[in-house]
Amino acid sequence: MTALVAGDRRGTVLRHRDFRLFWVGQTTSTFGSAITAVALPLVAVGALNASTLHVAALQAAVWLPWLLIGLPAGVWVDRLRRRPVMITCNTVSLLLVASVPAAAWLNALTIAHLLTVALLAGAAAVFSETAHQVYLPSLLSGDRLAEGNAKLHGSEAAAQVAGPGAGGLIAQLLGAVFGLLADASTFLVCTVCLLTLRHREPRPSPRTPHRPLLGELTEGLRFLRHDPYLRTMAVFGAAANLALTGYQSILVVFLVRENAVTEPGTVGVILALMSGGGVLGALVATTVARRCGTARGLLLCHLATAPFALLIPLAGPGPGLTLVVLAGTAVGTGIVAGNIIKDSFRQTYTPRHLLGRVVTGMQLVNYGTMPLGALLGGLLGTALGVRPAVWIMTGALVLSTGILLTGPIRHHRDLPDSPGRPAHVPAEPPRARDDPAPADG
C-alpha cells in the first residue's frame, strides 16, 4: 500500500486506513505515558517516601538516553525499516513498565528499580520517537504532513489531558502502581496497530549499512550545524526544555507540599487541565500558520504564551490553584502549536536520506538538556525551596524565547521549503488580523 498522495481528494488523512491505525496506536501510547507521568512520581512519593531530588531524578532518567545514545540511534534508524523498530521498542517498554507493579506486589520495589525502569524506557523511547518521525513522511505525502502532524499532536494532546486525570483517579482508587499496568496495556494496543498496517516503507539504501558510523553521524550534524533555521530551532528547544523540565519535574511536589493538594485524584485533575492547552494548540496551529505565515506563526506561538508560566509560582491553596491551570493551558497551547509547525517544516525541508540523523541531532540538543533541567529543578528545590525553584525555572522559560529572534526566522513570513531556497518575504506588510493569539509549551 502506498502513501497518501497529493492527488488523493477523498478527504482528510483520517480516511487513510494506515494513517488511522498509526494515529490510534500513537495516541493510545501517549495516553498510557501520560498516566505514568502522574503514577510514577506518586509511587515514589507515596510508596517509597522519595525526596524532591529523587522525584526529579526520575524525570531526568527518562531523558538521559537522548544524551547517551541519541546520535547513533538516528544512524541506526536511517539504516533500518522503522516499523519493526517501533514494534520492538513497544514490547520492551511494556515489559519494563509492568515490572514495577510486579515488584510492588512482591514487596521488592525500590527507588533504584524505578530509576532503572525510567532510564531503559527512555532509551526505548529514543528509538521509537525517531522512527515515528521518519516513518510518517513515507506514510503521507508532503502536502499532507501538516495535517497528519496536526492530527497526531491534537489527539496526543487530548490523551495528555485524559491521562493525568485517569492516572490520579486510578492512584486514588486502586493505588499508583495500577496506573503503570494501564500504561503497559497501551503499549500492547500500539503494537497491534503497527502490526496491522498494510503500508510497506521502502527498503533503506543498501550503501548505508556499509558506511562508517562516525561518518554518518558527522554528515547529519554538519547539516544541522550549518543550517540557520534548524540550528536556531535546536538551540531554542534546548533552552526552553531545560526550563520546562526544571519546573515540571517538581510540579507534583509543588502541588502536594506547597499547595496542600493531598488527594492523588486532585493532582491528576490539575495536571489534566493544564494539558488542555495542547488540544487547543493542535486546533489552532494550521490556522495560525496559514494566516500569519509559518515563520511568524512560530514566533507568535512561543513569544505570546511563555510569559504565562510566571503565574505558576504565584499559585496558592484553594482558588489560587487556578493560576497553575491557566499557566499550563497557555504554555501548552504555544508549545504544541509551535511543535506542529516545526515538525512539518523539518520533515519537508530536510533531505529524506538525512532525516533520521537530523531528527536525532535536534532531539539530542532539545532533549539532552531535559535531564539537566530536571536535576537542576530538584537541586534548586532542595537548596532554596520548591517555590523559589519554580520562580527561577519559569523565568528562564520566558527568557529562552529570545533565542528565536536571533536567527533568520524573524525576517520572513514563511519558512523555506528546502535548503538554499529563500523563504517567502511578502511584498507589503500583512494586514491586521482579528484572530486571537494561541497559547502553549
C-alpha positions as CSV (number, residue, x, y, z in Angstrom):
1,M,0.0,0.0,0.0
2,T,1.4,3.4,-1.0
3,A,1.5,6.6,0.9
4,L,-1.5,9.0,0.6
5,V,-0.5,11.1,-2.4
6,A,-1.2,14.7,-3.3
7,G,-3.8,13.8,-5.8
8,D,-5.9,11.9,-3.3
9,R,-9.1,14.0,-2.8
10,R,-11.1,11.6,-0.7
11,G,-11.0,13.9,2.3
12,T,-8.8,14.2,5.4
13,V,-6.0,11.9,6.3
14,L,-8.3,10.1,8.7
15,R,-9.8,8.4,5.6
16,H,-6.4,6.8,5.0
17,R,-6.7,3.4,6.7
18,D,-3.0,3.0,7.6
19,F,-2.6,6.5,8.9
20,R,-5.8,6.0,11.0
21,L,-4.2,2.8,12.6
22,F,-0.9,4.6,13.1
23,W,-2.8,7.6,14.7
24,V,-4.8,5.3,17.1
25,G,-1.7,3.4,18.2
26,Q,0.4,6.6,18.9
27,T,-2.5,8.3,20.7
28,T,-3.1,5.2,22.9
29,S,0.6,5.0,23.7
30,T,0.7,8.7,24.6
31,F,-2.4,8.2,26.9
32,G,-0.5,5.5,28.8
33,S,2.6,7.6,29.1
34,A,0.6,10.4,30.5
35,I,-0.8,8.1,33.1
36,T,2.7,7.0,34.0
37,A,3.8,10.7,34.2
38,V,1.5,11.0,37.2
39,A,1.7,7.5,38.6
40,L,5.5,7.1,38.7
41,P,6.2,10.2,41.0
42,L,3.1,9.3,43.1
43,V,4.6,5.8,43.6
44,A,7.9,7.3,44.5
45,V,6.4,9.9,46.9
46,G,3.6,7.7,48.4
47,A,5.0,4.2,48.5
48,L,8.7,5.0,48.9
49,N,8.6,8.4,50.6
50,A,11.1,9.8,48.0
51,S,12.7,13.1,48.4
52,T,12.3,16.1,46.0
53,L,15.7,15.2,44.4
54,H,14.7,11.6,43.9
55,V,11.5,12.6,42.1
56,A,13.4,15.0,39.9
57,A,16.0,12.2,39.2
58,L,13.2,10.0,37.9
59,Q,12.3,12.7,35.3
60,A,16.0,13.1,34.5
61,A,16.4,9.4,33.9
62,V,13.6,9.4,31.3
63,W,15.5,11.9,29.1
64,L,19.1,11.0,29.9
65,P,19.3,8.4,27.0
66,W,18.9,11.2,24.5
67,L,22.4,12.4,25.6
68,L,23.9,8.9,25.7
69,I,22.5,7.2,22.6
70,G,20.6,9.9,20.7
71,L,23.0,10.4,17.8
72,P,23.8,6.8,17.0
73,A,20.1,6.0,17.3
74,G,19.5,8.3,14.3
75,V,22.0,6.5,12.2
76,W,20.6,3.1,13.1
77,V,17.0,4.3,12.4
78,D,18.2,5.6,8.9
79,R,19.6,2.1,8.2
80,L,16.6,0.1,9.3
81,R,12.9,-0.1,8.5
82,R,11.1,2.0,11.0
83,R,8.0,-0.1,11.8
84,P,9.9,-3.1,13.2
85,V,11.9,-0.6,15.3
86,M,8.7,0.9,16.8
87,I,7.3,-2.6,17.5
88,T,10.4,-3.8,19.3
89,C,10.5,-0.6,21.4
90,N,6.9,-1.0,22.4
91,T,7.5,-4.6,23.5
92,V,10.5,-3.6,25.6
93,S,8.6,-0.7,27.2
94,L,5.7,-3.0,28.0
95,L,7.9,-5.4,30.0
96,L,9.7,-2.6,31.8
97,V,6.6,-0.7,32.9
98,A,4.9,-4.0,34.0
99,S,7.9,-4.8,36.2
100,V,7.1,-2.0,38.6
101,P,3.7,-3.4,39.8
102,A,5.2,-6.9,39.8
103,A,8.0,-5.7,42.2
104,A,5.5,-3.8,44.3
105,W,3.3,-6.9,44.8
106,L,6.5,-8.9,45.8
107,N,7.4,-6.1,48.3
108,A,10.7,-5.6,46.5
109,L,10.1,-2.2,44.9
110,T,13.0,0.4,45.4
111,I,13.9,3.8,44.1
112,A,16.8,2.1,42.2
113,H,14.2,-0.1,40.4
114,L,12.1,3.0,39.4
115,L,15.2,4.8,38.1
116,T,16.3,1.8,36.1
117,V,12.8,1.5,34.5
118,A,12.7,5.2,33.7
119,L,16.2,5.0,32.1
120,L,15.6,1.9,30.0
121,A,12.1,3.0,28.9
122,G,13.6,6.4,28.0
123,A,16.2,4.5,25.8
124,A,13.4,2.7,24.0
125,A,11.6,6.0,23.5
126,V,14.7,7.4,21.8
127,F,14.4,4.8,19.0
128,S,10.6,4.8,18.9
129,E,10.3,8.6,18.7
130,T,12.9,8.9,16.0
131,A,11.4,6.0,14.0
132,H,8.0,7.6,14.3
133,Q,9.2,11.0,13.0
134,V,11.0,9.4,10.0
135,Y,8.2,6.9,9.2
136,L,5.4,9.4,8.9
137,P,6.8,11.1,5.6
138,S,6.7,7.6,4.0
139,L,3.1,7.2,5.0
140,L,1.8,10.6,3.9
141,S,2.8,12.8,1.0
142,G,4.4,16.2,1.7
143,D,1.3,18.2,1.3
144,R,-0.5,16.1,3.8
145,L,2.2,16.1,6.5
146,A,1.0,19.3,8.2
147,E,-2.5,17.8,8.5
148,G,-1.1,14.5,9.7
149,N,1.1,16.2,12.3
150,A,-1.8,18.3,13.5
151,K,-4.0,15.2,13.9
152,L,-1.2,13.4,15.8
153,H,-0.4,16.3,18.1
154,G,-4.1,17.0,18.7
155,S,-5.0,13.6,19.7
156,E,-1.9,13.1,21.7
157,A,-2.6,16.4,23.5
158,A,-6.1,15.1,24.2
159,A,-4.6,11.9,25.6
160,Q,-2.3,14.0,27.8
161,V,-5.4,15.7,29.1
162,A,-7.2,12.4,29.9
163,G,-4.1,10.5,31.0
164,P,-3.1,12.5,34.2
165,G,-6.8,12.6,35.3
166,A,-7.0,8.8,34.8
167,G,-3.7,8.3,36.5
168,G,-4.7,10.3,39.5
169,L,-8.1,8.6,39.7
170,I,-6.5,5.1,39.4
171,A,-3.9,6.0,42.1
172,Q,-6.6,7.2,44.4
173,L,-9.0,4.2,44.0
174,L,-6.5,1.3,43.4
175,G,-3.0,2.6,44.1
176,A,-0.5,4.3,41.9
177,V,1.1,1.0,40.7
178,F,-2.1,0.1,38.9
179,G,-1.7,3.1,36.7
180,L,1.5,1.6,35.4
181,L,-0.4,-1.5,34.4
182,A,-2.7,0.6,32.4
183,D,0.3,2.1,30.6
184,A,1.7,-1.3,29.9
185,S,-1.6,-2.3,28.2
186,T,-1.4,0.8,25.9
187,F,2.0,-0.4,24.5
188,L,0.2,-3.6,23.5
189,V,-2.6,-1.7,21.7
190,C,0.0,0.4,19.8
191,T,1.9,-2.8,18.8
192,V,-1.2,-4.4,17.4
193,C,-2.0,-1.2,15.4
194,L,1.5,-1.2,13.9
195,L,1.4,-4.9,13.1
196,T,-1.9,-4.5,11.1
197,L,-0.5,-1.7,8.8
198,R,-0.6,-2.6,5.1
199,H,1.9,0.1,4.1
200,R,5.4,-1.1,3.4
201,E,8.1,1.5,3.6
202,P,10.9,1.4,1.1
203,R,14.0,-0.6,2.0
204,P,16.8,1.7,3.1
205,S,19.6,2.3,0.7
206,P,22.0,-0.7,0.6
207,R,25.0,1.6,0.7
208,T,24.1,3.0,4.1
209,P,25.0,-0.1,6.3
210,H,28.5,-0.2,4.8
211,R,29.4,3.4,5.7
212,P,31.3,4.1,9.0
213,L,29.0,5.1,11.8
214,L,31.1,8.2,12.6
215,G,30.9,9.4,9.0
216,E,27.1,9.2,9.0
217,L,26.9,10.9,12.4
218,T,29.1,13.8,11.1
219,E,27.0,14.2,8.0
220,G,23.8,14.7,9.9
221,L,25.4,17.0,12.5
222,R,27.1,19.1,9.8
223,F,23.8,19.7,8.0
224,L,22.2,20.7,11.3
225,R,25.1,22.9,12.4
226,H,25.3,24.9,9.1
227,D,21.5,25.3,8.5
228,P,20.5,28.6,10.2
229,Y,16.8,27.7,10.6
230,L,17.3,24.2,12.1
231,R,20.2,25.5,14.2
232,T,18.1,28.3,15.8
233,M,15.2,25.9,16.5
234,A,17.5,23.4,18.1
235,V,19.2,26.0,20.4
236,F,15.8,27.4,21.4
237,G,14.4,24.0,22.1
238,A,17.4,23.1,24.3
239,A,17.0,26.3,26.4
240,A,13.2,26.0,26.6
241,N,13.2,22.3,27.5
242,L,15.8,22.9,30.3
243,A,13.5,25.4,31.9
244,L,10.2,23.5,31.2
245,T,11.6,20.2,32.7
246,G,13.1,22.2,35.6
247,Y,9.7,23.2,37.0
248,Q,7.7,20.2,35.6
249,S,10.0,17.8,37.4
250,I,9.0,19.2,40.8
251,L,5.4,20.2,39.9
252,V,3.8,17.3,41.8
253,V,5.9,18.1,44.8
254,F,4.9,21.8,44.4
255,L,1.2,20.9,44.4
256,V,1.4,18.4,47.2
257,R,3.8,20.1,49.7
258,E,3.5,23.8,48.8
259,N,-0.2,24.0,48.0
260,A,-1.7,21.3,50.2
261,V,-3.1,19.2,47.3
262,T,-3.2,15.9,49.2
263,E,-5.6,13.8,47.1
264,P,-3.9,12.0,44.1
265,G,-7.1,12.4,42.1
266,T,-6.9,16.2,42.5
267,V,-3.3,16.2,41.4
268,G,-4.3,14.3,38.3
269,V,-7.2,16.6,37.5
270,I,-5.0,19.7,37.8
271,L,-2.3,18.2,35.5
272,A,-5.1,17.1,33.1
273,L,-6.5,20.6,32.9
274,M,-3.0,22.1,32.4
275,S,-2.6,19.7,29.4
276,G,-5.7,21.0,27.8
277,G,-3.7,23.7,26.2
278,G,-2.1,21.0,24.0
279,V,-5.5,20.3,22.4
280,L,-6.1,24.0,21.8
281,G,-2.6,24.3,20.3
282,A,-3.3,21.4,17.8
283,L,-6.6,23.0,16.8
284,V,-5.1,26.5,16.0
285,A,-1.7,25.5,14.6
286,T,-2.6,25.2,11.0
287,T,-4.8,28.3,11.1
288,V,-2.1,30.4,12.7
289,A,0.5,29.1,10.1
290,R,-1.9,29.8,7.2
291,R,-2.9,33.3,8.3
292,C,0.3,34.6,9.8
293,G,2.8,32.5,7.9
294,T,4.8,29.6,9.2
295,A,7.7,31.7,10.4
296,R,5.6,34.5,12.0
297,G,3.2,31.9,13.4
298,L,6.1,30.0,15.1
299,L,7.3,33.2,16.8
300,L,3.7,34.1,17.9
301,C,3.1,30.7,19.4
302,H,6.1,31.0,21.7
303,L,6.5,34.7,22.4
304,A,2.9,35.2,23.3
305,T,2.5,32.3,25.6
306,A,5.7,31.7,27.5
307,P,5.1,34.7,30.0
308,F,2.0,32.9,31.3
309,A,4.4,30.4,33.0
310,L,5.2,33.1,35.6
311,L,1.7,32.6,37.1
312,I,2.6,29.1,38.4
313,P,4.8,30.2,41.4
314,L,2.1,32.8,42.3
315,A,-0.4,29.9,43.0
316,G,-1.7,29.1,46.4
317,P,-4.0,26.6,48.0
318,G,-7.7,26.5,47.0
319,P,-8.7,29.1,44.4
320,G,-5.1,30.1,43.9
321,L,-4.6,26.8,42.0
322,T,-6.5,28.2,39.0
323,L,-3.3,30.2,38.2
324,V,-1.4,26.9,37.7
325,V,-4.2,25.7,35.4
326,L,-4.2,28.9,33.4
327,A,-0.5,29.0,33.0
328,G,-0.3,25.3,32.0
329,T,-3.0,25.8,29.4
330,A,-1.4,28.8,27.9
331,V,2.1,27.4,27.8
332,G,0.8,24.1,26.4
333,T,-1.1,25.8,23.6
334,G,2.0,27.6,22.4
335,I,4.3,24.5,22.6
336,V,2.1,22.1,20.7
337,A,1.2,24.7,18.0
338,G,4.8,25.6,17.6
339,N,5.8,21.9,17.5
340,I,3.4,21.2,14.7
341,I,4.8,24.0,12.6
342,K,8.4,22.9,13.4
343,D,7.8,19.2,12.8
344,S,6.1,19.8,9.4
345,F,8.9,22.2,8.4
346,R,11.6,19.7,9.4
347,Q,10.0,16.8,7.6
348,T,9.6,18.6,4.3
349,Y,12.8,20.7,4.5
350,T,15.4,18.1,5.4
351,P,16.7,15.8,2.6
352,R,15.0,12.4,3.2
353,H,18.2,10.4,3.4
354,L,19.4,12.6,6.3
355,L,16.1,12.9,8.1
356,G,16.7,10.3,10.8
357,R,20.1,11.8,11.7
358,V,18.8,15.4,11.7
359,V,15.8,14.4,13.8
360,T,18.1,12.8,16.4
361,G,20.6,15.6,16.2
362,M,17.9,18.1,17.0
363,Q,16.4,15.9,19.7
364,L,19.9,15.3,21.2
365,V,20.2,19.1,21.6
366,N,16.5,19.6,22.6
367,Y,16.0,16.6,24.9
368,G,19.6,16.4,26.1
369,T,19.0,19.4,28.3
370,M,15.9,17.8,29.9
371,P,17.7,15.6,32.4
372,L,19.9,18.5,33.3
373,G,16.8,20.7,33.8
374,A,15.1,18.0,35.9
375,L,18.2,17.7,38.2
376,L,18.6,21.4,38.3
377,G,15.0,21.8,39.4
378,G,15.5,19.2,42.1
379,L,18.7,20.7,43.3
380,L,17.2,24.2,43.5
381,G,14.1,22.9,45.2
382,T,16.3,21.2,47.8
383,A,18.6,24.1,48.3
384,L,16.3,27.1,48.1
385,G,12.8,25.6,48.4
386,V,10.3,24.4,45.9
387,R,8.6,27.7,45.2
388,P,11.8,29.7,44.6
389,A,13.0,26.9,42.2
390,V,9.7,27.2,40.2
391,W,10.2,31.0,40.0
392,I,13.8,30.6,38.6
393,M,12.8,27.9,36.0
394,T,9.6,29.7,34.8
395,G,11.7,32.9,34.4
396,A,14.3,31.0,32.4
397,L,11.5,29.8,30.1
398,V,10.4,33.3,29.3
399,L,14.0,34.4,28.6
400,S,14.6,31.4,26.3
401,T,12.1,32.7,23.7
402,G,14.5,35.5,22.8
403,I,16.7,32.9,21.0
404,L,14.1,32.7,18.2
405,L,14.7,36.3,17.5
406,T,18.5,35.8,16.9
407,G,18.1,33.8,13.7
408,P,16.6,34.3,10.2
409,I,13.1,33.2,11.2
410,R,12.2,36.8,12.3
411,H,13.0,38.2,8.8
412,H,10.4,36.1,6.9
413,R,6.7,35.4,6.8
414,D,7.1,31.8,5.9
415,L,9.8,29.2,6.4
416,P,11.5,27.9,3.3
417,D,10.5,24.7,1.5
418,S,14.0,23.3,1.0
419,P,17.7,24.2,1.8
420,G,19.0,27.0,-0.3
421,R,15.6,28.2,-1.3
422,P,14.8,31.7,0.0
423,A,11.8,32.0,2.4
424,H,8.9,34.0,1.1
425,V,9.0,37.6,2.0
426,P,5.7,39.5,1.5
427,A,5.8,42.5,-0.8
428,E,3.8,44.5,1.6
429,P,3.1,44.4,5.4
430,P,0.4,41.9,6.4
431,R,-3.0,43.3,7.2
432,A,-4.2,43.4,10.8
433,R,-5.7,40.2,12.0
434,D,-8.7,39.5,14.1
435,D,-7.8,36.0,15.2
436,P,-6.5,35.7,18.8
437,A,-3.0,34.6,19.6
438,P,-2.6,30.9,20.6
439,A,-1.0,29.7,23.8
440,D,1.3,26.7,24.8
441,G,4.6,24.5,25.8
